[in-house]
Amino acid sequence: MILDDFIKKFALQYDDMPNFFNADTNFREVDGWSSLVALSLIAMVDEDYHVELTADDLGVCTTVKDIYNIVLKKVSIA
Amino acid sequence: MFNNKFNVDEKRILITGASSGIGRETAIVLSNLGASLIICGRDENRLKEVQTNLINKEKHILFVGDLTDDAILNNLLSITDGLDGVVLSAGIVKTLPIKFLNKDEIQNIMSTNFEAPILLCQKLLKNKKINKGGSIVFLSSISGVLKAEMGNGVYAASKGALNAICKVIALEVASQKIRANSLCPGMVFSPLTQNGLKSISAGQLAKHQSLYPLGYGTPEDVAYCISYLLSDASKWMTGASIILDGGFSIN
């Protein structure tokens, strides 16, 4: 699992690609963040990484890297 | 003496999806009301757990199997006769935005939620397994009938399709005095919805529940409405879509 790929795939879930988006970005503060972007992120993780990300997981995350770490952990034990 | 048409105690009822949620609670309620049941589900252990909660255990039959499988459907047909009611409550949900749909996901949900109940219904009718005066109850949803939720496209489509075909079935079976109605519940706490809720935060859930004047429903709330539809008290009701949503849709 590669962090740069994850960041790109995450950014694609916003209707308009964010101008600035990296591992340290607070994803909720990016323009366009919505419940549908959250659903899309969960679906992307399921489709591309084959693990289940939940709303509870998202709830404890602030940055893109936080989510990446959770997905990475789930992938490693899957 | 007053003839209580709400009674279902002489009735023989087939319930699909009986191992969990609304189907499970319907089985428990109907057994308490004296009906004889055929309870169907995919998971033997869960179905046995439901059986332990039924009254008059000797009156009921357990049937384990996946009704999307033709051979299993035929087995069920072979042990079934003289039904007064059918409750089609087996269903699955998967939250997936439209952009992430694919053939397999569509087929998976449509097969369980739409094809299987319709093919069961078709076989029961063709083989005359449903008595005159019998009642067929489809578990639809407000989703796909009155309301839409993001991420719920195929589920909504499957429930909308059930709701539509139910009306056609109602017309086609009316000459046999068989009735077909669909029940459209709003949000009911059950294992099915718990699973769907994994993609919703606690804050979003609280906000959503506040849109329900009577709060979210329970499987038991739905089971009593099903009991009414199975009873002769509803003998003039067919082709109806009953909204059961704690006031959500009028709010």
Boltz contact constraints between the chains, C-beta under 6 A:
constraints:
  - contact:
      token1: [A, 36]
      token2: [B, 150]
      max_distance: 6.0
  - contact:
      token1: [A, 39]
      token2: [B, 97]
      max_distance: 6.0
  - contact:
      token1: [A, 39]
      token2: [B, 151]
      max_distance: 6.0
  - contact:
      token1: [A, 39]
      token2: [B, 199]
      max_distance: 6.0
  - contact:
      token1: [A, 40]
      token2: [B, 97]
      max_distance: 6.0
  - contact:
      token1: [A, 42]
      token2: [B, 199]
      max_distance: 6.0
  - contact:
      token1: [A, 43]
      token2: [B, 96]
      max_distance: 6.0
  - contact:
      token1: [A, 43]
      token2: [B, 97]
      max_distance: 6.0
  - contact:
      token1: [A, 43]
      token2: [B, 100]
      max_distance: 6.0
  - contact:
      token1: [A, 47]
      token2: [B, 100]
      max_distance: 6.0
  - contact:
      token1: [A, 54]
      token2: [B, 198]
      max_distance: 6.0
  - contact:
      token1: [A, 55]
      token2: [B, 199]
      max_distance: 6.0
  - contact:
      token1: [A, 55]
      token2: [B, 200]
      max_distance: 6.0
  - contact:
      token1: [A, 55]
      token2: [B, 201]
      max_distance: 6.0
  - contact:
      token1: [A, 59]
      token2: [B, 201]
      max_distance: 6.0
